[in-house]
Amino acid sequence: MDLADASLVLLAETLGHGRILSTDRRDFHAYRWKSTRPFENLLR
């Protein structure tokens, strides 16, 4: 996990939802917010 990914994960935890906008599709399939929920990448 790099700094940009970590920033998005922390922001999702703070805002309370896992909708992100990232071109890094591979990593965000593995990351979870709130320890269980997968992220929803808006750039599918």
Secondary structure, 3 states (H helix, E strand, C coil): CCHHHHHHHHHHHHHCCCEECCCCHHHHHHCEECCCEECEECCC
